[in-house]
Amino acid sequence: MTDRTTTLDNRFGYAVSSDQRNKVMRNTYLLLGLSLVPTVLGAWVGVELNLAPLFRGFVGMILFLAMAFGFIYAIEKTKNSAAGVPVLLGFTFFMGLMLSPLIQSTLGFRNGPQLIMTAFAGTAGVFFAMASLASVIKRDLSSMGKWLFVGTMVLLVGGIINVFVGSSAGMMAMSMAAIGIFSAWMLYDVKRIIDGGETNYISATLALYLDIINVFQNLLALLGIFGGERD
């Protein structure tokens, strides 16, 4: 009789044991939780050192894109080695630094700390909802990937254009679209782990971390626009 935990799941073209999928999911969630520590530390360092001017404008965007894609490339190259986790955590510290201008701006509101906690709670709620939904959906969601990629590229181009245009309405529209797109990415990425499409927990953590950080920063930006209280 075949052992249930070693039966290969070929529903969507994958051949991964139940034990392996559970291990990837467990390690991903553990590393995802750990990755928040250097993110918070990076944001604190950025605010304390007032690094906001360094990351603003077109030059700041170029710096961010160069560093971010450099880190992502390094993570993918080291994901199967002992260096993978430290490189990933270094990236999450860098992302914390990149968040510091938004955090610093939000803290300028009288209710800044409450807005940050609300954005954190809202992001956690979105993640819980998408992870729960991924666990009950039976259909293959792999076709979502190409559409989400296109949407992400549109957001990226729109963000670059808005650096020059400086439209508040454009920024709000893109923030709302980004929350929707990266929430869908959460669903897609968790479902890939569940179905056995992603078997490396470092790559899985990177994908979910990027989803979470994008939902958080765009939600916080919207909360600052609509709920920020000046002294």
C-alpha positions as CSV (number, residue, x, y, z in Angstrom):
1,M,0.0,0.0,0.0
2,T,1.4,3.4,-1.0
3,D,2.2,5.8,1.9
4,R,0.0,8.9,1.7
5,T,2.9,11.3,2.6
6,T,5.1,10.1,-0.2
7,T,2.5,10.0,-2.9
8,L,3.5,12.3,-5.7
9,D,1.0,15.1,-6.6
10,N,0.7,15.4,-10.4
11,R,-2.5,17.4,-10.5
12,F,-0.9,20.4,-12.0
13,G,2.2,18.8,-13.5
14,Y,4.2,18.8,-10.3
15,A,5.8,15.8,-8.6
16,V,6.4,16.8,-5.0
17,S,5.7,14.8,-1.9
18,S,3.3,16.0,0.7
19,D,6.1,16.1,3.3
20,Q,8.3,18.2,1.0
21,R,5.5,20.7,0.4
22,N,4.8,21.0,4.1
23,K,8.5,21.5,4.8
24,V,8.8,24.2,2.2
25,M,5.7,26.0,3.6
26,R,7.0,25.7,7.2
27,N,10.5,27.0,6.4
28,T,9.1,29.8,4.3
29,Y,6.8,31.1,7.1
30,L,9.7,30.9,9.6
31,L,12.1,32.8,7.4
32,L,9.4,35.3,6.4
33,G,8.8,36.1,10.1
34,L,12.6,36.4,10.6
35,S,12.9,38.7,7.6
36,L,10.7,41.3,9.3
37,V,13.4,41.9,12.0
38,P,16.1,43.4,9.7
39,T,13.3,45.3,7.9
40,V,12.3,47.0,11.1
41,L,15.9,47.6,11.9
42,G,16.6,49.1,8.5
43,A,13.6,51.4,8.7
44,W,14.8,52.5,12.2
45,V,18.3,53.2,11.0
46,G,17.0,55.1,8.0
47,V,14.8,57.3,10.1
48,E,17.6,57.9,12.7
49,L,20.2,58.8,10.1
50,N,17.6,60.8,8.0
51,L,18.4,58.9,4.8
52,A,15.1,60.0,3.2
53,P,16.8,62.6,0.8
54,L,19.0,59.8,-0.6
55,F,16.0,57.7,-1.7
56,R,13.8,60.4,-3.2
57,G,13.3,61.5,-6.8
58,F,14.6,59.9,-10.0
59,V,18.1,59.2,-8.6
60,G,16.6,57.5,-5.6
61,M,14.5,55.3,-7.9
62,I,17.5,54.3,-10.0
63,L,19.5,53.5,-6.8
64,F,16.6,51.4,-5.5
65,L,16.1,49.5,-8.7
66,A,19.9,48.8,-9.1
67,M,20.3,47.6,-5.5
68,A,17.0,45.7,-5.4
69,F,17.7,43.8,-8.7
70,G,21.3,43.2,-7.6
71,F,20.1,41.6,-4.3
72,I,17.4,39.6,-6.1
73,Y,20.0,38.2,-8.5
74,A,22.3,37.4,-5.6
75,I,19.5,35.6,-3.7
76,E,18.7,33.5,-6.7
77,K,22.3,32.6,-7.2
78,T,22.8,31.6,-3.5
79,K,19.4,30.1,-2.7
80,N,20.8,26.5,-2.7
81,S,23.8,27.4,-0.5
82,A,24.4,28.4,3.1
83,A,24.8,32.0,1.9
84,G,21.2,32.2,0.8
85,V,19.6,33.2,4.1
86,P,22.1,35.9,5.0
87,V,21.8,37.4,1.5
88,L,18.0,37.4,1.8
89,L,18.2,39.0,5.3
90,G,20.6,41.7,3.9
91,F,18.0,42.4,1.2
92,T,15.3,42.8,3.8
93,F,17.5,45.3,5.8
94,F,18.0,47.3,2.6
95,M,14.2,47.3,2.0
96,G,13.8,48.6,5.5
97,L,16.1,51.5,4.6
98,M,14.0,52.1,1.5
99,L,10.9,52.3,3.6
100,S,12.4,54.9,5.9
101,P,11.3,58.0,3.9
102,L,7.7,56.8,4.0
103,I,8.0,55.9,7.7
104,Q,9.6,59.2,8.5
105,S,6.9,61.1,6.6
106,T,4.2,59.2,8.3
107,L,5.7,59.9,11.8
108,G,5.3,63.6,10.9
109,F,1.5,63.1,11.5
110,R,0.1,63.4,14.9
111,N,-1.4,59.9,14.5
112,G,1.6,58.5,12.7
113,P,2.3,55.6,14.9
114,Q,-1.3,54.5,14.7
115,L,-1.2,54.7,10.9
116,I,1.8,52.5,10.8
117,M,0.2,49.9,13.1
118,T,-3.0,50.1,11.1
119,A,-1.0,49.4,7.9
120,F,0.8,46.5,9.5
121,A,-2.5,45.0,10.8
122,G,-4.1,45.5,7.4
123,T,-1.3,43.9,5.6
124,A,-1.3,40.9,8.0
125,G,-5.1,40.6,7.4
126,V,-4.6,40.6,3.7
127,F,-1.9,37.9,3.9
128,F,-4.0,35.7,6.2
129,A,-7.0,36.0,3.9
130,M,-4.9,35.2,0.7
131,A,-3.1,32.3,2.4
132,S,-6.4,30.9,3.7
133,L,-8.0,31.3,0.2
134,A,-5.0,29.5,-1.4
135,S,-5.5,26.6,0.9
136,V,-9.1,26.0,-0.2
137,I,-8.9,26.8,-3.9
138,K,-8.6,23.5,-5.9
139,R,-8.0,24.9,-9.4
140,D,-4.7,25.7,-11.0
141,L,-3.8,29.4,-10.7
142,S,-0.6,29.2,-12.7
143,S,-2.1,31.2,-15.6
144,M,-2.5,34.2,-13.2
145,G,1.3,34.6,-13.2
146,K,1.6,36.2,-16.7
147,W,-1.2,38.7,-16.0
148,L,0.2,39.7,-12.7
149,F,3.6,40.2,-14.2
150,V,2.1,42.5,-16.9
151,G,0.3,44.4,-14.2
152,T,3.5,44.8,-12.2
153,M,5.4,46.1,-15.2
154,V,2.6,48.6,-15.8
155,L,2.9,49.8,-12.2
156,L,6.7,50.1,-12.5
157,V,6.4,52.2,-15.7
158,G,3.6,54.3,-14.1
159,G,5.8,54.9,-11.0
160,I,8.7,56.1,-13.2
161,I,6.4,58.4,-15.1
162,N,4.9,59.8,-11.9
163,V,8.3,60.7,-10.6
164,F,8.4,63.3,-13.3
165,V,4.7,64.2,-13.4
166,G,4.3,64.4,-9.6
167,S,0.6,63.7,-9.7
168,S,-1.1,63.0,-6.3
169,A,-4.1,61.5,-8.1
170,G,-1.8,59.3,-10.1
171,M,0.0,58.2,-7.0
172,M,-3.3,57.3,-5.2
173,A,-4.5,55.3,-8.2
174,M,-1.3,53.4,-8.5
175,S,-1.2,52.7,-4.7
176,M,-4.7,51.2,-4.9
177,A,-3.8,49.2,-8.0
178,A,-0.6,48.0,-6.3
179,I,-2.5,46.7,-3.2
180,G,-4.8,44.7,-5.5
181,I,-2.1,43.3,-7.7
182,F,0.3,42.3,-4.8
183,S,-2.6,40.8,-2.8
184,A,-3.2,38.6,-5.9
185,W,0.5,37.8,-6.0
186,M,0.2,36.6,-2.4
187,L,-2.6,34.2,-3.4
188,Y,-0.6,33.0,-6.4
189,D,2.7,32.5,-4.5
190,V,1.2,30.7,-1.6
191,K,-0.8,28.5,-4.0
192,R,2.4,27.6,-5.8
193,I,4.0,26.3,-2.6
194,I,0.9,24.3,-1.7
195,D,0.7,22.8,-5.2
196,G,4.5,22.0,-5.2
197,G,5.4,24.5,-7.9
198,E,7.9,26.2,-5.6
199,T,10.3,23.8,-3.8
200,N,12.9,26.3,-2.6
201,Y,11.9,28.1,0.6
202,I,14.3,31.0,0.1
203,S,12.8,31.8,-3.3
204,A,9.3,31.3,-1.8
205,T,10.2,33.7,1.1
206,L,11.6,36.3,-1.3
207,A,8.4,36.2,-3.4
208,L,6.0,36.5,-0.4
209,Y,8.2,39.2,1.2
210,L,8.0,41.4,-1.9
211,D,4.2,40.9,-1.9
212,I,3.9,41.9,1.7
213,I,6.2,44.9,1.6
214,N,4.5,46.3,-1.5
215,V,1.0,45.9,0.1
216,F,2.3,47.5,3.3
217,Q,3.9,50.6,1.8
218,N,1.1,51.3,-0.5
219,L,-1.5,50.9,2.2
220,L,0.5,53.1,4.5
221,A,0.8,55.8,1.8
222,L,-3.0,55.8,1.3
223,L,-3.6,55.9,5.1
224,G,-1.3,58.9,5.2
225,I,-3.1,60.7,2.4
226,F,-6.6,60.1,3.7
227,G,-6.1,59.7,7.5
228,G,-3.0,61.7,8.4
229,E,-3.6,64.4,11.1
230,R,-1.4,67.4,11.1
231,D,-0.6,69.3,14.3
